[in-house]
Amino acid sequence: MFSRRTEWEASANELTEILNSVRASGRRVIDLTVSNPTVCGFPYPQDRILRALSSPESLDYSPDPRGLLSAREAVSGYYRDRGEEIPASDIFLTASTSESYSLLFRLLCDQEDAVLVPRPSYPLFDYLAALNDVRTVPYRLACDGGWEIDIDSVRNGTVESPRAIIVVDPHNPTGSFVPGPAWKVLRDAAAGCGAALIVDEVFRDYAFGGPPGRSAELSVSHGPAGRGPLTFLLNGLSKTAALPQMKIGWIAVTGGGADADGAKSRLEILNDTYLSANTPAQAALPELLAAGDSLRPAILERVRENLAFLGETLGAVPGCTLLRAEGGWNAVVRLPAGIPDGECVKSLLREEGVYCYPGFFFDFEEDGMIIISLIVPGGEFTDGVKAFVRWIGGRRGMAQR
């Protein structure tokens, strides 16, 4: 009765079953996986956000396949504030980054066409690709002190004639930015096989060491007259303003020369088919982006403090390593040799009530990696990390085998 594209495993995995059991017992659970900023106690400018949602413009329905002009101009201003010029006419509003991916897969790919995706990475890609009848071909992120794109794996992937190369910058969950030389390789690889670049920049405003990371619009170096590969920049309110419930994302079309005109005309039809971005959130978008400007410093402060505490604490744990990251909301920890990540997260949850993600959830090649959220409130984060260190201390024998 049902389509093959929905034939995924629907039953709860073992880690989820353990989590449900611990919660049902009434024990405290310290959730170090949390990605929803609205439950993390950040000082949202509530009055400003609520006033923005009361705009009279919300009562009018004037659908535009690219989104309300006032909202697109606000997004254009977002880029201008970061030294980039992307006109409002090149911006398309969607309900989320996930919807943006789906629209672009429909724009670029026929059934069973390939797209290159990074590994490790967020598991959402496989679901979105399956729902849009697209094949994913991985290219590697290698870790040698820091994370780098394995250039040979990108070049090998182009043999599959991909219709797009997906880049996540900064990457989730490793927190690595794409360096300038790698951008040139990606640009050349895309141009060489006739693929577009899809660049997910949702965490670009959360660089650990300084100002926001450089957008692909600057890094890819399209040059005059829109030369360079057709590139789609993805972002939205979910991370930029820490407002995932507002359901506003966007696609910025850049590069591609004459191909950009064809992309925009087709995206108009695709977006007009659904018109998912709701009017109240679009009308409020200028104020919501401004609210994000006032909130992000508090989020960054917590992320940096938690990262510093994690690094300092793990520095005293033999064999445990905090891998270098440059931005985002997550940290990757390498466990002492001999401790599998799957066993770690299950035992840690059962024994200490601490919930972390194992690396295999994100297709890490190397066993013994766990992912820890850095937006967890400070007291809870501290308790969770201390419990983790205590658990590691009790497993030293396992680590030595």
VEXDOBA-463982 format. One record per residue (C-alpha): residue in three letters; x, y, z. Coordinates in nm, 3 decimals, decimal comma, always signed. Each point is the difference from the previous one (the first is absolute). Layout:
// residues N
SITE   r    east   north      up
SITE ALA       X       Y       Z
...
//
This chain:
// residues 401
SITE   r    east   north      up
SITE MET  +0,000  +0,000  +0,000
SITE PHE  +0,280  +0,245  +0,087
SITE SER  +0,282  +0,141  -0,210
SITE ARG  +0,350  -0,143  +0,021
SITE ARG  +0,133  +0,344  +0,084
SITE THR  -0,168  -0,025  +0,342
SITE GLU  +0,130  -0,347  +0,086
SITE TRP  +0,217  +0,111  +0,289
SITE GLU  +0,026  -0,159  +0,342
SITE ALA  -0,280  +0,145  +0,213
SITE SER  +0,067  -0,175  +0,331
SITE ALA  +0,191  +0,175  +0,277
SITE ASN  +0,371  -0,076  +0,015
SITE GLU  +0,156  -0,146  +0,314
SITE LEU  +0,134  +0,337  +0,121
SITE THR  -0,347  +0,155  -0,022
SITE GLU  -0,150  -0,293  +0,188
SITE ILE  +0,256  +0,047  +0,277
SITE LEU  -0,075  +0,372  +0,011
SITE ASN  -0,373  -0,063  +0,029
SITE SER  +0,059  -0,255  +0,275
SITE VAL  +0,222  +0,234  +0,204
SITE ARG  -0,252  +0,284  -0,031
SITE ALA  -0,289  -0,229  +0,092
SITE SER  +0,185  -0,099  +0,317
SITE GLY  -0,003  +0,362  +0,115
SITE ARG  +0,378  +0,032  -0,002
SITE ARG  +0,160  +0,323  -0,113
SITE VAL  +0,122  +0,003  -0,360
SITE ILE  +0,270  +0,246  -0,100
SITE ASP  -0,059  +0,051  -0,372
SITE LEU  +0,328  +0,086  -0,174
SITE THR  -0,162  -0,039  -0,343
SITE VAL  -0,236  +0,298  +0,019
SITE SER  -0,014  +0,205  -0,319
SITE ASN  -0,314  +0,205  +0,071
SITE PRO  +0,117  +0,343  +0,122
SITE THR  -0,347  +0,101  +0,121
SITE VAL  +0,024  -0,244  +0,294
SITE CYS  +0,350  +0,102  +0,109
SITE GLY  -0,079  +0,310  +0,206
SITE PHE  +0,142  +0,262  -0,235
SITE PRO  -0,113  +0,363  +0,054
SITE TYR  -0,232  +0,040  -0,299
SITE PRO  -0,125  +0,356  -0,060
SITE GLN  -0,357  -0,120  +0,044
SITE ASP  -0,180  +0,334  -0,029
SITE ARG  +0,182  +0,084  -0,322
SITE ILE  -0,078  -0,338  -0,155
SITE LEU  -0,367  +0,009  +0,097
SITE ARG  -0,042  +0,356  -0,129
SITE ALA  +0,151  -0,105  -0,332
SITE LEU  -0,258  -0,277  -0,034
SITE SER  -0,287  +0,247  +0,048
SITE SER  +0,069  +0,185  -0,326
SITE PRO  -0,320  +0,092  -0,194
SITE GLU  +0,178  -0,136  -0,308
SITE SER  -0,063  -0,346  +0,143
SITE LEU  -0,371  +0,037  -0,079
SITE ASP  +0,058  +0,043  -0,374
SITE TYR  +0,065  -0,290  -0,232
SITE SER  +0,204  +0,113  -0,297
SITE PRO  +0,191  -0,312  -0,102
SITE ASP  +0,333  +0,044  -0,175
SITE PRO  +0,187  -0,311  -0,122
SITE ARG  +0,325  +0,152  +0,127
SITE GLY  -0,147  +0,125  +0,328
SITE LEU  -0,108  +0,344  +0,124
SITE LEU  +0,228  +0,268  -0,139
SITE SER  +0,046  +0,163  +0,343
SITE ALA  +0,118  -0,333  +0,140
SITE ARG  +0,236  -0,066  -0,289
SITE GLU  +0,143  +0,349  +0,034
SITE ALA  +0,068  -0,077  +0,366
SITE VAL  +0,189  -0,315  -0,102
SITE SER  +0,191  +0,201  -0,259
SITE GLY  +0,090  +0,242  +0,281
SITE TYR  +0,119  -0,295  +0,211
SITE TYR  +0,256  -0,079  -0,270
SITE ARG  +0,089  +0,366  -0,052
SITE ASP  +0,081  +0,032  +0,370
SITE ARG  +0,251  -0,279  -0,052
SITE GLY  +0,167  +0,158  -0,301
SITE GLU  -0,191  -0,179  -0,275
SITE GLU  -0,236  +0,126  -0,268
SITE ILE  -0,289  -0,233  -0,079
SITE PRO  -0,304  +0,186  -0,133
SITE ALA  -0,348  -0,079  +0,125
SITE SER  -0,092  -0,129  -0,346
SITE ASP  +0,249  -0,286  +0,045
SITE ILE  -0,154  -0,117  +0,330
SITE PHE  -0,280  -0,255  +0,044
SITE LEU  -0,175  -0,048  +0,335
SITE THR  -0,092  -0,351  +0,113
SITE ALA  -0,144  -0,156  +0,314
SITE SER  +0,334  -0,153  +0,106
SITE THR  +0,345  -0,103  -0,116
SITE SER  -0,138  -0,352  -0,043
SITE GLU  -0,258  +0,132  -0,245
SITE SER  +0,274  +0,195  -0,176
SITE TYR  +0,193  -0,324  -0,056
SITE SER  -0,310  -0,172  -0,135
SITE LEU  -0,072  +0,283  -0,243
SITE LEU  +0,358  -0,005  -0,125
SITE PHE  +0,001  -0,378  -0,041
SITE ARG  -0,316  +0,036  -0,208
SITE LEU  +0,156  +0,286  -0,196
SITE LEU  +0,328  -0,173  -0,080
SITE CYS  -0,059  -0,376  +0,002
SITE ASP  -0,193  -0,261  -0,188
SITE GLN  -0,078  -0,336  +0,156
SITE GLU  +0,315  -0,181  +0,123
SITE ASP  +0,231  +0,292  -0,078
SITE ALA  +0,283  +0,039  +0,249
SITE VAL  +0,095  +0,276  +0,241
SITE LEU  +0,329  +0,009  +0,189
SITE VAL  -0,041  +0,032  +0,377
SITE PRO  +0,260  +0,026  +0,275
SITE ARG  +0,069  -0,289  +0,238
SITE PRO  -0,024  +0,024  +0,294
SITE SER  -0,304  +0,223  -0,004
SITE TYR  -0,350  +0,061  +0,123
SITE PRO  -0,216  -0,307  -0,084
SITE LEU  -0,282  +0,210  -0,145
SITE PHE  +0,160  -0,009  -0,346
SITE ASP  -0,075  -0,367  -0,053
SITE TYR  -0,369  +0,047  +0,086
SITE LEU  -0,037  +0,306  -0,223
SITE ALA  +0,179  -0,171  -0,285
SITE ALA  -0,218  -0,312  +0,028
SITE LEU  -0,320  +0,207  +0,008
SITE ASN  +0,111  +0,175  -0,319
SITE ASP  +0,122  -0,316  -0,177
SITE VAL  +0,361  +0,119  +0,003
SITE ARG  +0,316  -0,203  +0,072
SITE THR  +0,260  +0,126  +0,245
SITE VAL  +0,369  -0,055  -0,073
SITE PRO  +0,224  +0,077  +0,299
SITE TYR  +0,323  +0,194  +0,005
SITE ARG  +0,220  -0,022  +0,307
SITE LEU  +0,085  +0,246  +0,272
SITE ALA  +0,330  -0,120  +0,144
SITE CYS  +0,120  +0,085  +0,350
SITE ASP  +0,368  +0,065  +0,053
SITE GLY  -0,001  +0,236  +0,297
SITE GLY  -0,270  +0,200  -0,178
SITE TRP  -0,257  -0,095  -0,260
SITE GLU  +0,078  +0,032  -0,371
SITE ILE  -0,182  -0,096  -0,318
SITE ASP  +0,159  -0,302  -0,166
SITE ILE  +0,055  +0,151  -0,343
SITE ASP  +0,059  -0,334  -0,170
SITE SER  -0,339  -0,127  +0,121
SITE VAL  -0,167  +0,308  -0,151
SITE ARG  +0,172  -0,059  -0,332
SITE ASN  -0,084  -0,370  +0,011
SITE GLY  -0,363  +0,089  +0,070
SITE THR  -0,025  +0,209  -0,316
SITE VAL  +0,030  -0,324  -0,200
SITE GLU  -0,364  -0,056  +0,100
SITE SER  -0,096  +0,316  -0,197
SITE PRO  -0,167  +0,163  +0,303
SITE ARG  -0,254  +0,274  -0,055
SITE ALA  +0,108  +0,177  +0,319
SITE ILE  +0,278  +0,008  +0,257
SITE ILE  -0,127  +0,074  +0,351
SITE VAL  +0,229  +0,195  +0,231
SITE VAL  -0,083  +0,073  +0,364
SITE ASP  +0,199  +0,302  +0,119
SITE PRO  +0,062  -0,006  +0,289
SITE HIS  -0,056  -0,371  +0,002
SITE ASN  -0,243  -0,169  +0,237
SITE PRO  +0,097  -0,169  +0,228
SITE THR  +0,379  +0,042  -0,039
SITE GLY  -0,010  +0,382  +0,007
SITE SER  +0,259  +0,040  -0,278
SITE PHE  +0,002  +0,284  -0,250
SITE VAL  +0,107  -0,062  -0,360
SITE PRO  +0,342  +0,162  -0,060
SITE GLY  +0,066  +0,212  -0,308
SITE PRO  +0,202  -0,259  -0,196
SITE ALA  -0,272  -0,261  +0,047
SITE TRP  -0,260  +0,245  -0,135
SITE LYS  +0,199  +0,025  -0,322
SITE VAL  +0,005  -0,380  -0,033
SITE LEU  -0,375  -0,019  +0,065
SITE ARG  -0,069  +0,275  -0,251
SITE ASP  +0,217  -0,168  -0,264
SITE ALA  -0,153  -0,342  +0,069
SITE ALA  -0,351  +0,139  -0,039
SITE ALA  +0,087  +0,184  -0,319
SITE GLY  +0,179  -0,303  -0,141
SITE CYS  -0,299  -0,235  +0,034
SITE GLY  -0,275  +0,255  -0,060
SITE ALA  -0,127  -0,013  +0,358
SITE ALA  -0,138  +0,275  +0,219
SITE LEU  +0,129  +0,079  +0,348
SITE ILE  -0,253  -0,013  +0,284
SITE VAL  +0,156  +0,173  +0,299
SITE ASP  -0,167  -0,036  +0,339
SITE GLU  +0,110  +0,298  +0,211
SITE VAL  -0,246  -0,022  +0,288
SITE PHE  +0,275  +0,017  +0,264
SITE ARG  +0,212  +0,266  -0,169
SITE ASP  -0,076  +0,259  +0,272
SITE TYR  +0,139  -0,229  +0,272
SITE ALA  +0,375  +0,009  -0,055
SITE PHE  +0,185  -0,076  +0,323
SITE GLY  +0,306  +0,212  -0,061
SITE GLY  -0,126  +0,330  -0,135
SITE PRO  -0,242  +0,156  -0,248
SITE PRO  -0,243  -0,205  -0,211
SITE GLY  +0,162  -0,235  -0,247
SITE ARG  +0,039  +0,101  -0,361
SITE SER  -0,295  -0,096  -0,213
SITE ALA  +0,044  -0,210  -0,309
SITE GLU  -0,104  +0,312  -0,192
SITE LEU  +0,340  +0,142  +0,088
SITE SER  +0,200  -0,321  +0,021
SITE VAL  -0,101  -0,154  -0,330
SITE SER  +0,115  +0,314  -0,185
SITE HIS  -0,253  +0,003  -0,280
SITE GLY  +0,156  +0,308  -0,154
SITE PRO  -0,173  +0,249  -0,230
SITE ALA  -0,314  -0,072  -0,196
SITE GLY  -0,100  -0,291  +0,222
SITE ARG  +0,273  -0,235  -0,119
SITE GLY  +0,074  -0,315  +0,194
SITE PRO  -0,231  -0,291  +0,080
SITE LEU  -0,366  +0,054  +0,068
SITE THR  -0,016  +0,027  +0,379
SITE PHE  -0,289  -0,007  +0,245
SITE LEU  +0,060  +0,137  +0,351
SITE LEU  -0,235  -0,139  +0,267
SITE ASN  -0,078  +0,163  +0,333
SITE GLY  -0,298  +0,095  +0,216
SITE LEU  -0,138  +0,118  +0,331
SITE SER  +0,044  -0,336  +0,172
SITE LYS  +0,366  +0,064  +0,084
SITE THR  +0,066  +0,359  -0,109
SITE ALA  -0,267  +0,136  +0,234
SITE ALA  -0,039  -0,318  +0,211
SITE LEU  -0,369  -0,009  -0,098
SITE PRO  -0,069  -0,343  -0,155
SITE GLN  -0,373  +0,031  +0,070
SITE MET  -0,035  +0,294  -0,242
SITE LYS  +0,059  -0,238  -0,293
SITE ILE  +0,180  +0,238  -0,233
SITE GLY  +0,300  -0,102  -0,207
SITE TRP  +0,142  +0,136  -0,319
SITE ILE  +0,192  -0,084  -0,314
SITE ALA  +0,236  +0,262  -0,146
SITE VAL  +0,089  -0,063  -0,364
SITE THR  +0,345  +0,114  -0,108
SITE GLY  +0,257  -0,079  -0,269
SITE GLY  -0,087  -0,212  -0,299
SITE GLY  -0,014  +0,267  -0,270
SITE ALA  -0,297  -0,063  -0,230
SITE ASP  -0,088  -0,316  +0,193
SITE ALA  -0,101  +0,218  +0,295
SITE ASP  -0,288  +0,149  -0,201
SITE GLY  -0,131  -0,345  -0,083
SITE ALA  +0,035  -0,108  +0,362
SITE LYS  -0,196  +0,299  +0,128
SITE SER  -0,284  -0,037  -0,250
SITE ARG  -0,037  -0,368  +0,089
SITE LEU  +0,027  +0,064  +0,374
SITE GLU  -0,286  +0,248  -0,033
SITE ILE  -0,226  -0,278  -0,130
SITE LEU  +0,120  -0,253  +0,258
SITE ASN  -0,045  +0,240  +0,291
SITE ASP  -0,334  +0,126  -0,136
SITE THR  -0,128  -0,358  +0,004
SITE TYR  +0,017  -0,012  +0,381
SITE LEU  +0,035  +0,359  +0,132
SITE SER  +0,097  -0,151  +0,335
SITE ALA  +0,151  +0,307  +0,165
SITE ASN  -0,278  +0,156  +0,205
SITE THR  -0,088  +0,369  -0,029
SITE PRO  +0,027  +0,102  +0,371
SITE ALA  +0,357  -0,130  +0,026
SITE GLN  +0,094  +0,162  -0,332
SITE ALA  -0,147  +0,333  +0,108
SITE ALA  +0,191  -0,022  +0,327
SITE LEU  +0,326  -0,109  -0,161
SITE PRO  +0,183  +0,338  +0,014
SITE GLU  -0,066  +0,027  +0,374
SITE LEU  +0,069  -0,368  +0,063
SITE LEU  +0,341  +0,028  -0,164
SITE ALA  +0,073  +0,305  +0,215
SITE ALA  -0,112  -0,192  +0,308
SITE GLY  +0,247  -0,271  -0,096
SITE ASP  +0,278  +0,259  -0,008
SITE SER  -0,071  +0,078  +0,366
SITE LEU  -0,029  -0,366  +0,103
SITE ARG  +0,299  -0,159  -0,173
SITE PRO  +0,263  +0,149  +0,235
SITE ALA  -0,162  -0,184  +0,293
SITE ILE  -0,005  -0,326  -0,195
SITE LEU  +0,361  +0,041  -0,108
SITE GLU  +0,106  +0,080  +0,356
SITE ARG  -0,155  -0,323  +0,126
SITE VAL  +0,143  -0,205  -0,283
SITE ARG  +0,350  +0,132  +0,061
SITE GLU  -0,025  -0,045  +0,377
SITE ASN  -0,127  -0,356  -0,033
SITE LEU  +0,268  -0,081  -0,257
SITE ALA  +0,271  +0,139  +0,227
SITE PHE  -0,128  -0,199  +0,298
SITE LEU  -0,022  -0,315  -0,210
SITE GLY  +0,355  +0,042  -0,129
SITE GLU  +0,142  +0,074  +0,346
SITE THR  -0,182  -0,293  +0,160
SITE LEU  +0,088  -0,253  -0,270
SITE GLY  +0,362  +0,114  +0,009
SITE ALA  +0,035  -0,192  +0,326
SITE VAL  -0,148  -0,322  -0,141
SITE PRO  +0,266  -0,228  -0,153
SITE GLY  -0,082  -0,103  -0,355
SITE CYS  -0,305  +0,227  -0,032
SITE THR  +0,027  +0,274  -0,262
SITE LEU  -0,214  +0,301  -0,085
SITE LEU  +0,034  +0,036  -0,376
SITE ARG  +0,068  +0,347  -0,134
SITE ALA  -0,303  +0,192  -0,119
SITE GLU  -0,045  +0,352  -0,134
SITE GLY  -0,372  +0,065  +0,025
SITE GLY  -0,353  -0,130  +0,048
SITE TRP  -0,183  -0,139  +0,301
SITE ASN  +0,166  -0,341  +0,044
SITE ALA  +0,324  -0,159  +0,114
SITE VAL  +0,148  -0,334  -0,103
SITE VAL  +0,184  -0,204  +0,263
SITE ARG  +0,226  -0,295  -0,078
SITE LEU  -0,027  -0,267  +0,269
SITE PRO  +0,300  -0,190  +0,139
SITE ALA  +0,107  -0,289  -0,219
SITE GLY  -0,206  -0,312  +0,051
SITE ILE  -0,327  +0,171  +0,098
SITE PRO  -0,259  -0,027  -0,283
SITE ASP  -0,224  +0,303  -0,033
SITE GLY  -0,319  -0,209  -0,008
SITE GLU  +0,081  -0,172  +0,327
SITE CYS  +0,110  +0,329  +0,155
SITE VAL  -0,324  +0,190  -0,065
SITE LYS  -0,221  -0,290  +0,111
SITE SER  +0,191  -0,066  +0,321
SITE LEU  +0,039  +0,370  +0,074
SITE LEU  -0,376  +0,044  -0,027
SITE ARG  -0,082  -0,306  +0,212
SITE GLU  +0,256  +0,067  +0,273
SITE GLU  +0,033  +0,379  +0,014
SITE GLY  -0,318  +0,124  -0,167
SITE VAL  +0,205  +0,193  -0,259
SITE TYR  -0,127  -0,003  -0,359
SITE CYS  +0,251  +0,046  -0,286
SITE TYR  +0,002  -0,096  -0,367
SITE PRO  +0,242  -0,264  -0,130
SITE GLY  +0,214  +0,084  -0,301
SITE PHE  -0,157  -0,271  -0,213
SITE PHE  -0,325  +0,201  -0,001
SITE PHE  +0,193  +0,245  -0,219
SITE ASP  +0,186  -0,262  -0,206
SITE PHE  +0,339  +0,054  +0,158
SITE GLU  +0,249  -0,247  -0,147
SITE GLU  +0,189  -0,029  +0,327
SITE ASP  -0,160  -0,173  +0,296
SITE GLY  +0,024  +0,159  +0,342
SITE MET  -0,142  +0,346  -0,077
SITE ILE  -0,283  +0,172  +0,188
SITE ILE  -0,181  +0,327  -0,072
SITE ILE  -0,076  +0,252  +0,275
SITE SER  -0,223  +0,306  -0,037
SITE LEU  +0,156  +0,329  +0,112
SITE ILE  -0,324  +0,195  +0,048
SITE VAL  -0,103  -0,196  +0,310
SITE PRO  -0,046  +0,233  +0,303
SITE GLY  +0,328  +0,036  +0,188
SITE GLY  -0,089  -0,178  +0,326
SITE GLU  -0,153  -0,296  -0,177
SITE PHE  +0,290  -0,013  -0,244
SITE THR  +0,252  -0,002  +0,285
SITE ASP  -0,187  -0,281  +0,179
SITE GLY  -0,019  -0,203  -0,320
SITE VAL  +0,369  +0,036  -0,084
SITE LYS  +0,104  -0,089  +0,355
SITE ALA  -0,220  -0,309  -0,014
SITE PHE  +0,155  -0,094  -0,333
SITE VAL  +0,352  +0,032  +0,146
SITE ARG  -0,108  -0,208  +0,297
SITE TRP  -0,131  -0,269  -0,234
SITE ILE  +0,325  +0,002  -0,202
SITE GLY  +0,194  -0,038  +0,324
SITE GLY  -0,195  -0,315  +0,076
SITE ARG  +0,078  -0,143  -0,344
SITE ARG  +0,377  +0,039  +0,001
SITE GLY  +0,039  -0,376  -0,007
SITE MET  -0,212  -0,015  -0,316
SITE ALA  +0,209  +0,274  -0,158
SITE GLN  +0,321  -0,192  +0,066
SITE ARG  -0,116  -0,322  -0,167
//
